[in-house]
Amino acid sequence: MGYGIRRRLQVARRPSVVKRALKYAVVVGSILIAINHGGAILAGDVEWNRLARMALTTMVPYCVSTLSSVDALLNAERAGP
């Protein structure tokens, strides 16, 4: 039996899930920003549209980490002790 969106959002808001996702967003997001925007940063070519793309770049690892954590926690909950 699957879990509804409300249950998934409940788990996604757990402090441990948010903290883990933020760590991954900072580390992996920084690496992705360096790869994708490093040249522009070094050249001083950073405008609002690029800053917006950089912000979105950090959201990718945050979302992946959150989804992965939620699934793992719900699967462990379903399996029981």
mmCIF file of the N, C-alpha and C atoms, coordinates in Angstrom:
data_MODEL
# 
_entry.id   MODEL 
# 
loop_
_atom_site.group_PDB 
_atom_site.id 
_atom_site.type_symbol 
_atom_site.label_atom_id 
_atom_site.label_alt_id 
_atom_site.label_comp_id 
_atom_site.label_asym_id 
_atom_site.label_entity_id 
_atom_site.label_seq_id 
_atom_site.pdbx_PDB_ins_code 
_atom_site.Cartn_x 
_atom_site.Cartn_y 
_atom_site.Cartn_z 
_atom_site.occupancy 
_atom_site.B_iso_or_equiv 
_atom_site.pdbx_formal_charge 
_atom_site.auth_seq_id 
_atom_site.auth_comp_id 
_atom_site.auth_asym_id 
_atom_site.auth_atom_id 
_atom_site.pdbx_PDB_model_num 
ATOM 1   N N  . MET A 1 1  ? 0.845  -1.178 0.000   1.00 0.00 ? 1  MET A N  1 
ATOM 2   C CA . MET A 1 1  ? 0.000  0.000  0.000   1.00 0.00 ? 1  MET A CA 1 
ATOM 3   C C  . MET A 1 1  ? 0.892  1.244  0.000   1.00 0.00 ? 1  MET A C  1 
ATOM 4   N N  . GLY A 1 2  ? 0.612  2.194  -0.867  1.00 0.00 ? 2  GLY A N  1 
ATOM 5   C CA . GLY A 1 2  ? 1.414  3.409  -0.964  1.00 0.00 ? 2  GLY A CA 1 
ATOM 6   C C  . GLY A 1 2  ? 1.027  4.441  0.082   1.00 0.00 ? 2  GLY A C  1 
ATOM 7   N N  . TYR A 1 3  ? 1.829  5.458  0.164   1.00 0.00 ? 3  TYR A N  1 
ATOM 8   C CA . TYR A 1 3  ? 1.581  6.551  1.095   1.00 0.00 ? 3  TYR A CA 1 
ATOM 9   C C  . TYR A 1 3  ? 1.081  7.755  0.319   1.00 0.00 ? 3  TYR A C  1 
ATOM 10  N N  . GLY A 1 4  ? 0.186  8.511  0.933   1.00 0.00 ? 4  GLY A N  1 
ATOM 11  C CA . GLY A 1 4  ? -0.358 9.699  0.299   1.00 0.00 ? 4  GLY A CA 1 
ATOM 12  C C  . GLY A 1 4  ? 0.605  10.870 0.372   1.00 0.00 ? 4  GLY A C  1 
ATOM 13  N N  . ILE A 1 5  ? 0.241  11.896 -0.339  1.00 0.00 ? 5  ILE A N  1 
ATOM 14  C CA . ILE A 1 5  ? 1.086  13.090 -0.408  1.00 0.00 ? 5  ILE A CA 1 
ATOM 15  C C  . ILE A 1 5  ? 1.236  13.748 0.956   1.00 0.00 ? 5  ILE A C  1 
ATOM 16  N N  . ARG A 1 6  ? 0.182  13.741 1.758   1.00 0.00 ? 6  ARG A N  1 
ATOM 17  C CA . ARG A 1 6  ? 0.265  14.358 3.088   1.00 0.00 ? 6  ARG A CA 1 
ATOM 18  C C  . ARG A 1 6  ? 1.299  13.660 3.953   1.00 0.00 ? 6  ARG A C  1 
ATOM 19  N N  . ARG A 1 7  ? 1.301  12.346 3.928   1.00 0.00 ? 7  ARG A N  1 
ATOM 20  C CA . ARG A 1 7  ? 2.282  11.592 4.723   1.00 0.00 ? 7  ARG A CA 1 
ATOM 21  C C  . ARG A 1 7  ? 3.698  11.863 4.215   1.00 0.00 ? 7  ARG A C  1 
ATOM 22  N N  . ARG A 1 8  ? 3.855  11.883 2.919   1.00 0.00 ? 8  ARG A N  1 
ATOM 23  C CA . ARG A 1 8  ? 5.184  12.151 2.347   1.00 0.00 ? 8  ARG A CA 1 
ATOM 24  C C  . ARG A 1 8  ? 5.676  13.549 2.718   1.00 0.00 ? 8  ARG A C  1 
ATOM 25  N N  . LEU A 1 9  ? 4.791  14.546 2.683   1.00 0.00 ? 9  LEU A N  1 
ATOM 26  C CA . LEU A 1 9  ? 5.169  15.911 3.059   1.00 0.00 ? 9  LEU A CA 1 
ATOM 27  C C  . LEU A 1 9  ? 5.510  15.998 4.545   1.00 0.00 ? 9  LEU A C  1 
ATOM 28  N N  . GLN A 1 10 ? 4.793  15.233 5.359   1.00 0.00 ? 10 GLN A N  1 
ATOM 29  C CA . GLN A 1 10 ? 5.098  15.184 6.796   1.00 0.00 ? 10 GLN A CA 1 
ATOM 30  C C  . GLN A 1 10 ? 6.528  14.710 7.021   1.00 0.00 ? 10 GLN A C  1 
ATOM 31  N N  . VAL A 1 11 ? 6.882  13.624 6.361   1.00 0.00 ? 11 VAL A N  1 
ATOM 32  C CA . VAL A 1 11 ? 8.228  13.058 6.506   1.00 0.00 ? 11 VAL A CA 1 
ATOM 33  C C  . VAL A 1 11 ? 9.264  14.020 5.915   1.00 0.00 ? 11 VAL A C  1 
ATOM 34  N N  . ALA A 1 12 ? 8.945  14.642 4.795   1.00 0.00 ? 12 ALA A N  1 
ATOM 35  C CA . ALA A 1 12 ? 9.887  15.565 4.139   1.00 0.00 ? 12 ALA A CA 1 
ATOM 36  C C  . ALA A 1 12 ? 10.209 16.767 5.016   1.00 0.00 ? 12 ALA A C  1 
ATOM 37  N N  . ARG A 1 13 ? 9.302  17.123 5.930   1.00 0.00 ? 13 ARG A N  1 
ATOM 38  C CA . ARG A 1 13 ? 9.534  18.279 6.804   1.00 0.00 ? 13 ARG A CA 1 
ATOM 39  C C  . ARG A 1 13 ? 10.243 17.918 8.102   1.00 0.00 ? 13 ARG A C  1 
ATOM 40  N N  . ARG A 1 14 ? 10.568 16.658 8.289   1.00 0.00 ? 14 ARG A N  1 
ATOM 41  C CA . ARG A 1 14 ? 11.299 16.271 9.497   1.00 0.00 ? 14 ARG A CA 1 
ATOM 42  C C  . ARG A 1 14 ? 12.644 16.993 9.521   1.00 0.00 ? 14 ARG A C  1 
ATOM 43  N N  . PRO A 1 15 ? 13.040 17.478 10.691  1.00 0.00 ? 15 PRO A N  1 
ATOM 44  C CA . PRO A 1 15 ? 14.323 18.194 10.770  1.00 0.00 ? 15 PRO A CA 1 
ATOM 45  C C  . PRO A 1 15 ? 15.512 17.382 10.248  1.00 0.00 ? 15 PRO A C  1 
ATOM 46  N N  . SER A 1 16 ? 15.532 16.087 10.502  1.00 0.00 ? 16 SER A N  1 
ATOM 47  C CA . SER A 1 16 ? 16.665 15.273 10.032  1.00 0.00 ? 16 SER A CA 1 
ATOM 48  C C  . SER A 1 16 ? 16.703 15.198 8.509   1.00 0.00 ? 16 SER A C  1 
ATOM 49  N N  . VAL A 1 17 ? 15.541 15.146 7.884   1.00 0.00 ? 17 VAL A N  1 
ATOM 50  C CA . VAL A 1 17 ? 15.472 15.088 6.418   1.00 0.00 ? 17 VAL A CA 1 
ATOM 51  C C  . VAL A 1 17 ? 15.896 16.429 5.825   1.00 0.00 ? 17 VAL A C  1 
ATOM 52  N N  . VAL A 1 18 ? 15.388 17.513 6.393   1.00 0.00 ? 18 VAL A N  1 
ATOM 53  C CA . VAL A 1 18 ? 15.726 18.850 5.895   1.00 0.00 ? 18 VAL A CA 1 
ATOM 54  C C  . VAL A 1 18 ? 17.224 19.122 6.069   1.00 0.00 ? 18 VAL A C  1 
ATOM 55  N N  . LYS A 1 19 ? 17.764 18.771 7.234   1.00 0.00 ? 19 LYS A N  1 
ATOM 56  C CA . LYS A 1 19 ? 19.189 19.008 7.502   1.00 0.00 ? 19 LYS A CA 1 
ATOM 57  C C  . LYS A 1 19 ? 20.075 18.237 6.517   1.00 0.00 ? 19 LYS A C  1 
ATOM 58  N N  . ARG A 1 20 ? 19.740 16.979 6.285   1.00 0.00 ? 20 ARG A N  1 
ATOM 59  C CA . ARG A 1 20 ? 20.506 16.160 5.343   1.00 0.00 ? 20 ARG A CA 1 
ATOM 60  C C  . ARG A 1 20 ? 20.418 16.742 3.935   1.00 0.00 ? 20 ARG A C  1 
ATOM 61  N N  . ALA A 1 21 ? 19.226 17.127 3.522   1.00 0.00 ? 21 ALA A N  1 
ATOM 62  C CA . ALA A 1 21 ? 19.039 17.668 2.176   1.00 0.00 ? 21 ALA A CA 1 
ATOM 63  C C  . ALA A 1 21 ? 19.798 18.980 1.990   1.00 0.00 ? 21 ALA A C  1 
ATOM 64  N N  . LEU A 1 22 ? 19.809 19.817 3.033   1.00 0.00 ? 22 LEU A N  1 
ATOM 65  C CA . LEU A 1 22 ? 20.553 21.080 2.948   1.00 0.00 ? 22 LEU A CA 1 
ATOM 66  C C  . LEU A 1 22 ? 22.049 20.831 2.801   1.00 0.00 ? 22 LEU A C  1 
ATOM 67  N N  . LYS A 1 23 ? 22.559 19.846 3.527   1.00 0.00 ? 23 LYS A N  1 
ATOM 68  C CA . LYS A 1 23 ? 23.989 19.512 3.405   1.00 0.00 ? 23 LYS A CA 1 
ATOM 69  C C  . LYS A 1 23 ? 24.320 19.112 1.966   1.00 0.00 ? 23 LYS A C  1 
ATOM 70  N N  . TYR A 1 24 ? 23.492 18.224 1.392   1.00 0.00 ? 24 TYR A N  1 
ATOM 71  C CA . TYR A 1 24 ? 23.736 17.788 0.022   1.00 0.00 ? 24 TYR A CA 1 
ATOM 72  C C  . TYR A 1 24 ? 23.572 18.939 -0.968  1.00 0.00 ? 24 TYR A C  1 
ATOM 73  N N  . ALA A 1 25 ? 22.595 19.798 -0.723  1.00 0.00 ? 25 ALA A N  1 
ATOM 74  C CA . ALA A 1 25 ? 22.380 20.929 -1.628  1.00 0.00 ? 25 ALA A CA 1 
ATOM 75  C C  . ALA A 1 25 ? 23.595 21.838 -1.654  1.00 0.00 ? 25 ALA A C  1 
ATOM 76  N N  . VAL A 1 26 ? 24.186 22.083 -0.489  1.00 0.00 ? 26 VAL A N  1 
ATOM 77  C CA . VAL A 1 26 ? 25.357 22.963 -0.427  1.00 0.00 ? 26 VAL A CA 1 
ATOM 78  C C  . VAL A 1 26 ? 26.555 22.316 -1.123  1.00 0.00 ? 26 VAL A C  1 
ATOM 79  N N  . VAL A 1 27 ? 26.842 21.064 -0.786  1.00 0.00 ? 27 VAL A N  1 
ATOM 80  C CA . VAL A 1 27 ? 28.034 20.405 -1.341  1.00 0.00 ? 27 VAL A CA 1 
ATOM 81  C C  . VAL A 1 27 ? 27.866 20.129 -2.833  1.00 0.00 ? 27 VAL A C  1 
ATOM 82  N N  . VAL A 1 28 ? 26.824 19.382 -3.184  1.00 0.00 ? 28 VAL A N  1 
ATOM 83  C CA . VAL A 1 28 ? 26.637 19.000 -4.589  1.00 0.00 ? 28 VAL A CA 1 
ATOM 84  C C  . VAL A 1 28 ? 26.256 20.223 -5.430  1.00 0.00 ? 28 VAL A C  1 
ATOM 85  N N  . GLY A 1 29 ? 25.437 21.110 -4.883  1.00 0.00 ? 29 GLY A N  1 
ATOM 86  C CA . GLY A 1 29 ? 25.065 22.321 -5.602  1.00 0.00 ? 29 GLY A CA 1 
ATOM 87  C C  . GLY A 1 29 ? 26.272 23.183 -5.931  1.00 0.00 ? 29 GLY A C  1 
ATOM 88  N N  . SER A 1 30 ? 27.185 23.307 -4.973  1.00 0.00 ? 30 SER A N  1 
ATOM 89  C CA . SER A 1 30 ? 28.411 24.087 -5.221  1.00 0.00 ? 30 SER A CA 1 
ATOM 90  C C  . SER A 1 30 ? 29.247 23.486 -6.334  1.00 0.00 ? 30 SER A C  1 
ATOM 91  N N  . ILE A 1 31 ? 29.345 22.173 -6.339  1.00 0.00 ? 31 ILE A N  1 
ATOM 92  C CA . ILE A 1 31 ? 30.108 21.493 -7.401  1.00 0.00 ? 31 ILE A CA 1 
ATOM 93  C C  . ILE A 1 31 ? 29.438 21.728 -8.755  1.00 0.00 ? 31 ILE A C  1 
ATOM 94  N N  . LEU A 1 32 ? 28.114 21.574 -8.794  1.00 0.00 ? 32 LEU A N  1 
ATOM 95  C CA . LEU A 1 32 ? 27.398 21.788 -10.051 1.00 0.00 ? 32 LEU A CA 1 
ATOM 96  C C  . LEU A 1 32 ? 27.496 23.235 -10.525 1.00 0.00 ? 32 LEU A C  1 
ATOM 97  N N  . ILE A 1 33 ? 27.434 24.176 -9.599  1.00 0.00 ? 33 ILE A N  1 
ATOM 98  C CA . ILE A 1 33 ? 27.570 25.593 -9.972  1.00 0.00 ? 33 ILE A CA 1 
ATOM 99  C C  . ILE A 1 33 ? 28.960 25.852 -10.533 1.00 0.00 ? 33 ILE A C  1 
ATOM 100 N N  . ALA A 1 34 ? 29.983 25.278 -9.908  1.00 0.00 ? 34 ALA A N  1 
ATOM 101 C CA . ALA A 1 34 ? 31.350 25.457 -10.406 1.00 0.00 ? 34 ALA A CA 1 
ATOM 102 C C  . ALA A 1 34 ? 31.492 24.885 -11.818 1.00 0.00 ? 34 ALA A C  1 
ATOM 103 N N  . ILE A 1 35 ? 30.890 23.725 -12.042 1.00 0.00 ? 35 ILE A N  1 
ATOM 104 C CA . ILE A 1 35 ? 30.980 23.094 -13.366 1.00 0.00 ? 35 ILE A CA 1 
ATOM 105 C C  . ILE A 1 35 ? 30.206 23.906 -14.410 1.00 0.00 ? 35 ILE A C  1 
ATOM 106 N N  . ASN A 1 36 ? 28.974 24.264 -14.067 1.00 0.00 ? 36 ASN A N  1 
ATOM 107 C CA . ASN A 1 36 ? 28.085 24.890 -15.055 1.00 0.00 ? 36 ASN A CA 1 
ATOM 108 C C  . ASN A 1 36 ? 28.269 26.395 -15.205 1.00 0.00 ? 36 ASN A C  1 
ATOM 109 N N  . HIS A 1 37 ? 28.734 27.064 -14.159 1.00 0.00 ? 37 HIS A N  1 
ATOM 110 C CA . HIS A 1 37 ? 28.797 28.525 -14.195 1.00 0.00 ? 37 HIS A CA 1 
ATOM 111 C C  . HIS A 1 37 ? 30.175 29.079 -13.818 1.00 0.00 ? 37 HIS A C  1 
ATOM 112 N N  . GLY A 1 38 ? 31.122 28.214 -13.588 1.00 0.00 ? 38 GLY A N  1 
ATOM 113 C CA . GLY A 1 38 ? 32.443 28.658 -13.136 1.00 0.00 ? 38 GLY A CA 1 
ATOM 114 C C  . GLY A 1 38 ? 33.103 29.661 -14.053 1.00 0.00 ? 38 GLY A C  1 
ATOM 115 N N  . GLY A 1 39 ? 33.040 29.412 -15.347 1.00 0.00 ? 39 GLY A N  1 
ATOM 116 C CA . GLY A 1 39 ? 33.641 30.334 -16.312 1.00 0.00 ? 39 GLY A CA 1 
ATOM 117 C C  . GLY A 1 39 ? 33.024 31.721 -16.238 1.00 0.00 ? 39 GLY A C  1 
ATOM 118 N N  . ALA A 1 40 ? 31.714 31.763 -16.136 1.00 0.00 ? 40 ALA A N  1 
ATOM 119 C CA . ALA A 1 40 ? 31.010 33.048 -16.054 1.00 0.00 ? 40 ALA A CA 1 
ATOM 120 C C  . ALA A 1 40 ? 31.336 33.754 -14.739 1.00 0.00 ? 40 ALA A C  1 
ATOM 121 N N  . ILE A 1 41 ? 31.445 32.997 -13.671 1.00 0.00 ? 41 ILE A N  1 
ATOM 122 C CA . ILE A 1 41 ? 31.783 33.599 -12.376 1.00 0.00 ? 41 ILE A CA 1 
ATOM 123 C C  . ILE A 1 41 ? 33.166 34.220 -12.440 1.00 0.00 ? 41 ILE A C  1 
ATOM 124 N N  . LEU A 1 42 ? 34.137 33.474 -12.971 1.00 0.00 ? 42 LEU A N  1 
ATOM 125 C CA . LEU A 1 42 ? 35.504 33.985 -13.079 1.00 0.00 ? 42 LEU A CA 1 
ATOM 126 C C  . LEU A 1 42 ? 35.590 35.199 -14.010 1.00 0.00 ? 42 LEU A C  1 
ATOM 127 N N  . ALA A 1 43 ? 34.726 35.238 -15.018 1.00 0.00 ? 43 ALA A N  1 
ATOM 128 C CA . ALA A 1 43 ? 34.727 36.360 -15.958 1.00 0.00 ? 43 ALA A CA 1 
ATOM 129 C C  . ALA A 1 43 ? 33.907 37.544 -15.441 1.00 0.00 ? 43 ALA A C  1 
ATOM 130 N N  . GLY A 1 44 ? 33.260 37.354 -14.305 1.00 0.00 ? 44 GLY A N  1 
ATOM 131 C CA . GLY A 1 44 ? 32.439 38.425 -13.750 1.00 0.00 ? 44 GLY A CA 1 
ATOM 132 C C  . GLY A 1 44 ? 31.116 38.618 -14.474 1.00 0.00 ? 44 GLY A C  1 
ATOM 133 N N  . ASP A 1 45 ? 30.702 37.615 -15.212 1.00 0.00 ? 45 ASP A N  1 
ATOM 134 C CA . ASP A 1 45 ? 29.463 37.676 -15.993 1.00 0.00 ? 45 ASP A CA 1 
ATOM 135 C C  . ASP A 1 45 ? 28.324 37.011 -15.217 1.00 0.00 ? 45 ASP A C  1 
ATOM 136 N N  . VAL A 1 46 ? 27.946 37.633 -14.112 1.00 0.00 ? 46 VAL A N  1 
ATOM 137 C CA . VAL A 1 46 ? 26.898 37.060 -13.272 1.00 0.00 ? 46 VAL A CA 1 
ATOM 138 C C  . VAL A 1 46 ? 25.770 38.081 -13.142 1.00 0.00 ? 46 VAL A C  1 
ATOM 139 N N  . GLU A 1 47 ? 24.701 37.809 -13.875 1.00 0.00 ? 47 GLU A N  1 
ATOM 140 C CA . GLU A 1 47 ? 23.532 38.674 -13.826 1.00 0.00 ? 47 GLU A CA 1 
ATOM 141 C C  . GLU A 1 47 ? 22.389 37.928 -13.147 1.00 0.00 ? 47 GLU A C  1 
ATOM 142 N N  . TRP A 1 48 ? 21.262 38.610 -12.995 1.00 0.00 ? 48 TRP A N  1 
ATOM 143 C CA . TRP A 1 48 ? 20.133 38.029 -12.253 1.00 0.00 ? 48 TRP A CA 1 
ATOM 144 C C  . TRP A 1 48 ? 19.663 36.709 -12.824 1.00 0.00 ? 48 TRP A C  1 
ATOM 145 N N  . ASN A 1 49 ? 19.625 36.588 -14.145 1.00 0.00 ? 49 ASN A N  1 
ATOM 146 C CA . ASN A 1 49 ? 19.146 35.332 -14.720 1.00 0.00 ? 49 ASN A CA 1 
ATOM 147 C C  . ASN A 1 49 ? 20.103 34.181 -14.406 1.00 0.00 ? 49 ASN A C  1 
ATOM 148 N N  . ARG A 1 50 ? 21.387 34.465 -14.373 1.00 0.00 ? 50 ARG A N  1 
ATOM 149 C CA . ARG A 1 50 ? 22.348 33.415 -14.018 1.00 0.00 ? 50 ARG A CA 1 
ATOM 150 C C  . ARG A 1 50 ? 22.237 33.072 -12.533 1.00 0.00 ? 50 ARG A C  1 
ATOM 151 N N  . LEU A 1 51 ? 22.046 34.083 -11.691 1.00 0.00 ? 51 LEU A N  1 
ATOM 152 C CA . LEU A 1 51 ? 21.862 33.822 -10.260 1.00 0.00 ? 51 LEU A CA 1 
ATOM 153 C C  . LEU A 1 51 ? 20.636 32.953 -10.016 1.00 0.00 ? 51 LEU A C  1 
ATOM 154 N N  . ALA A 1 52 ? 19.581 33.197 -10.779 1.00 0.00 ? 52 ALA A N  1 
ATOM 155 C CA . ALA A 1 52 ? 18.373 32.375 -10.647 1.00 0.00 ? 52 ALA A CA 1 
ATOM 156 C C  . ALA A 1 52 ? 18.664 30.928 -11.042 1.00 0.00 ? 52 ALA A C  1 
ATOM 157 N N  . ARG A 1 53 ? 19.416 30.745 -12.119 1.00 0.00 ? 53 ARG A N  1 
ATOM 158 C CA . ARG A 1 53 ? 19.772 29.380 -12.533 1.00 0.00 ? 53 ARG A CA 1 
ATOM 159 C C  . ARG A 1 53 ? 20.668 28.710 -11.501 1.00 0.00 ? 53 ARG A C  1 
ATOM 160 N N  . MET A 1 54 ? 21.549 29.481 -10.859 1.00 0.00 ? 54 MET A N  1 
ATOM 161 C CA . MET A 1 54 ? 22.399 28.919 -9.803  1.00 0.00 ? 54 MET A CA 1 
ATOM 162 C C  . MET A 1 54 ? 21.540 28.464 -8.622  1.00 0.00 ? 54 MET A C  1 
ATOM 163 N N  . ALA A 1 55 ? 20.550 29.262 -8.272  1.00 0.00 ? 55 ALA A N  1 
ATOM 164 C CA . ALA A 1 55 ? 19.653 28.885 -7.174  1.00 0.00 ? 55 ALA A CA 1 
ATOM 165 C C  . ALA A 1 55 ? 18.902 27.610 -7.520  1.00 0.00 ? 55 ALA A C  1 
ATOM 166 N N  . LEU A 1 56 ? 18.422 27.514 -8.739  1.00 0.00 ? 56 LEU A N  1 
ATOM 167 C CA . LEU A 1 56 ? 17.731 26.297 -9.168  1.00 0.00 ? 56 LEU A CA 1 
ATOM 168 C C  . LEU A 1 56 ? 18.679 25.100 -9.184  1.00 0.00 ? 56 LEU A C  1 
ATOM 169 N N  . THR A 1 57 ? 19.930 25.336 -9.522  1.00 0.00 ? 57 THR A N  1 
ATOM 170 C CA . THR A 1 57 ? 20.926 24.265 -9.531  1.00 0.00 ? 57 THR A CA 1 
ATOM 171 C C  . THR A 1 57 ? 21.072 23.639 -8.151  1.00 0.00 ? 57 THR A C  1 
ATOM 172 N N  . THR A 1 58 ? 21.007 24.442 -7.101  1.00 0.00 ? 58 THR A N  1 
ATOM 173 C CA . THR A 1 58 ? 21.125 23.886 -5.752  1.00 0.00 ? 58 THR A CA 1 
ATOM 174 C C  . THR A 1 58 ? 19.857 23.157 -5.325  1.00 0.00 ? 58 THR A C  1 
ATOM 175 N N  . MET A 1 59 ? 18.743 23.479 -5.960  1.00 0.00 ? 59 MET A N  1 
ATOM 176 C CA . MET A 1 59 ? 17.490 22.800 -5.605  1.00 0.00 ? 59 MET A CA 1 
ATOM 177 C C  . MET A 1 59 ? 17.455 21.358 -6.081  1.00 0.00 ? 59 MET A C  1 
ATOM 178 N N  . VAL A 1 60 ? 18.199 21.038 -7.137  1.00 0.00 ? 60 VAL A N  1 
ATOM 179 C CA . VAL A 1 60 ? 18.194 19.668 -7.667  1.00 0.00 ? 60 VAL A CA 1 
ATOM 180 C C  . VAL A 1 60 ? 18.707 18.675 -6.623  1.00 0.00 ? 60 VAL A C  1 
ATOM 181 N N  . PRO A 1 61 ? 19.912 18.858 -6.057  1.00 0.00 ? 61 PRO A N  1 
ATOM 182 C CA . PRO A 1 61 ? 20.347 17.889 -5.046  1.00 0.00 ? 61 PRO A CA 1 
ATOM 183 C C  . PRO A 1 61 ? 19.473 17.918 -3.791  1.00 0.00 ? 61 PRO A C  1 
ATOM 184 N N  . TYR A 1 62 ? 18.894 19.079 -3.455  1.00 0.00 ? 62 TYR A N  1 
ATOM 185 C CA . TYR A 1 62 ? 17.989 19.152 -2.304  1.00 0.00 ? 62 TYR A CA 1 
ATOM 186 C C  . TYR A 1 62 ? 16.774 18.248 -2.543  1.00 0.00 ? 62 TYR A C  1 
ATOM 187 N N  . CYS A 1 63 ? 16.185 18.366 -3.706  1.00 0.00 ? 63 CYS A N  1 
ATOM 188 C CA . CYS A 1 63 ? 15.005 17.556 -4.024  1.00 0.00 ? 63 CYS A CA 1 
ATOM 189 C C  . CYS A 1 63 ? 15.334 16.065 -4.102  1.00 0.00 ? 63 CYS A C  1 
ATOM 190 N N  . VAL A 1 64 ? 16.442 15.732 -4.725  1.00 0.00 ? 64 VAL A N  1 
ATOM 191 C CA . VAL A 1 64 ? 16.834 14.330 -4.835  1.00 0.00 ? 64 VAL A CA 1 
ATOM 192 C C  . VAL A 1 64 ? 17.072 13.732 -3.450  1.00 0.00 ? 64 VAL A C  1 
ATOM 193 N N  . SER A 1 65 ? 17.776 14.441 -2.601  1.00 0.00 ? 65 SER A N  1 
ATOM 194 C CA . SER A 1 65 ? 18.038 13.960 -1.252  1.00 0.00 ? 65 SER A CA 1 
ATOM 195 C C  . SER A 1 65 ? 16.745 13.803 -0.458  1.00 0.00 ? 65 SER A C  1 
ATOM 196 N N  . THR A 1 66 ? 15.861 14.781 -0.570  1.00 0.00 ? 66 THR A N  1 
ATOM 197 C CA . THR A 1 66 ? 14.595 14.725 0.162   1.00 0.00 ? 66 THR A CA 1 
ATOM 198 C C  . THR A 1 66 ? 13.748 13.544 -0.299  1.00 0.00 ? 66 THR A C  1 
ATOM 199 N N  . LEU A 1 67 ? 13.596 13.387 -1.593  1.00 0.00 ? 67 LEU A N  1 
ATOM 200 C CA . LEU A 1 67 ? 12.797 12.275 -2.112  1.00 0.00 ? 67 LEU A CA 1 
ATOM 201 C C  . LEU A 1 67 ? 13.380 10.926 -1.699  1.00 0.00 ? 67 LEU A C  1 
ATOM 202 N N  . SER A 1 68 ? 14.686 10.803 -1.777  1.00 0.00 ? 68 SER A N  1 
ATOM 203 C CA . SER A 1 68 ? 15.352 9.566  -1.393  1.00 0.00 ? 68 SER A CA 1 
ATOM 204 C C  . SER A 1 68 ? 15.159 9.272  0.100   1.00 0.00 ? 68 SER A C  1 
ATOM 205 N N  . SER A 1 69 ? 15.317 10.293 0.933   1.00 0.00 ? 69 SER A N  1 
ATOM 206 C CA . SER A 1 69 ? 15.148 10.120 2.377   1.00 0.00 ? 69 SER A CA 1 
ATOM 207 C C  . SER A 1 69 ? 13.711 9.740  2.726   1.00 0.00 ? 69 SER A C  1 
ATOM 208 N N  . VAL A 1 70 ? 12.762 10.409 2.110   1.00 0.00 ? 70 VAL A N  1 
ATOM 209 C CA . VAL A 1 70 ? 11.355 10.114 2.379   1.00 0.00 ? 70 VAL A CA 1 
ATOM 210 C C  . VAL A 1 70 ? 11.041 8.671  2.006   1.00 0.00 ? 70 VAL A C  1 
ATOM 211 N N  . ASP A 1 71 ? 11.456 8.235  0.829   1.00 0.00 ? 71 ASP A N  1 
ATOM 212 C CA . ASP A 1 71 ? 11.203 6.849  0.423   1.00 0.00 ? 71 ASP A CA 1 
ATOM 213 C C  . ASP A 1 71 ? 11.866 5.854  1.364   1.00 0.00 ? 71 ASP A C  1 
ATOM 214 N N  . ALA A 1 72 ? 13.113 6.118  1.743   1.00 0.00 ? 72 ALA A N  1 
ATOM 215 C CA . ALA A 1 72 ? 13.823 5.199  2.642   1.00 0.00 ? 72 ALA A CA 1 
ATOM 216 C C  . ALA A 1 72 ? 13.135 5.121  4.005   1.00 0.00 ? 72 ALA A C  1 
ATOM 217 N N  . LEU A 1 73 ? 12.741 6.260  4.538   1.00 0.00 ? 73 LEU A N  1 
ATOM 218 C CA . LEU A 1 73 ? 12.088 6.273  5.855   1.00 0.00 ? 73 LEU A CA 1 
ATOM 219 C C  . LEU A 1 73 ? 10.722 5.593  5.803   1.00 0.00 ? 73 LEU A C  1 
ATOM 220 N N  . LEU A 1 74 ? 9.961  5.839  4.758   1.00 0.00 ? 74 LEU A N  1 
ATOM 221 C CA . LEU A 1 74 ? 8.657  5.198  4.637   1.00 0.00 ? 74 LEU A CA 1 
ATOM 222 C C  . LEU A 1 74 ? 8.785  3.698  4.418   1.00 0.00 ? 74 LEU A C  1 
ATOM 223 N N  . ASN A 1 75 ? 9.763  3.269  3.650   1.00 0.00 ? 75 ASN A N  1 
ATOM 224 C CA . ASN A 1 75 ? 9.997  1.836  3.450   1.00 0.00 ? 75 ASN A CA 1 
ATOM 225 C C  . ASN A 1 75 ? 10.409 1.164  4.755   1.00 0.00 ? 75 ASN A C  1 
ATOM 226 N N  . ALA A 1 76 ? 11.253 1.830  5.549   1.00 0.00 ? 76 ALA A N  1 
ATOM 227 C CA . ALA A 1 76 ? 11.665 1.278  6.846   1.00 0.00 ? 76 ALA A CA 1 
ATOM 228 C C  . ALA A 1 76 ? 10.460 1.211  7.789   1.00 0.00 ? 76 ALA A C  1 
ATOM 229 N N  . GLU A 1 77 ? 9.626  2.230  7.733   1.00 0.00 ? 77 GLU A N  1 
ATOM 230 C CA . GLU A 1 77 ? 8.421  2.263  8.565   1.00 0.00 ? 77 GLU A CA 1 
ATOM 231 C C  . GLU A 1 77 ? 7.477  1.122  8.183   1.00 0.00 ? 77 GLU A C  1 
ATOM 232 N N  . ARG A 1 78 ? 7.349  0.886  6.914   1.00 0.00 ? 78 ARG A N  1 
ATOM 233 C CA . ARG A 1 78 ? 6.468  -0.170 6.420   1.00 0.00 ? 78 ARG A CA 1 
ATOM 234 C C  . ARG A 1 78 ? 6.998  -1.553 6.802   1.00 0.00 ? 78 ARG A C  1 
ATOM 235 N N  . ALA A 1 79 ? 8.328  -1.715 6.778   1.00 0.00 ? 79 ALA A N  1 
ATOM 236 C CA . ALA A 1 79 ? 8.930  -3.014 7.084   1.00 0.00 ? 79 ALA A CA 1 
ATOM 237 C C  . ALA A 1 79 ? 8.803  -3.354 8.567   1.00 0.00 ? 79 ALA A C  1 
ATOM 238 N N  . GLY A 1 80 ? 8.721  -2.329 9.388   1.00 0.00 ? 80 GLY A N  1 
ATOM 239 C CA . GLY A 1 80 ? 8.588  -2.559 10.824  1.00 0.00 ? 80 GLY A CA 1 
ATOM 240 C C  . GLY A 1 80 ? 9.921  -2.867 11.483  1.00 0.00 ? 80 GLY A C  1 
ATOM 241 N N  . PRO A 1 81 ? 9.835  -3.291 12.759  1.00 0.00 ? 81 PRO A N  1 
ATOM 242 C CA . PRO A 1 81 ? 11.081 -3.529 13.517  1.00 0.00 ? 81 PRO A CA 1 
ATOM 243 C C  . PRO A 1 81 ? 11.901 -4.693 13.041  1.00 0.00 ? 81 PRO A C  1 
# 
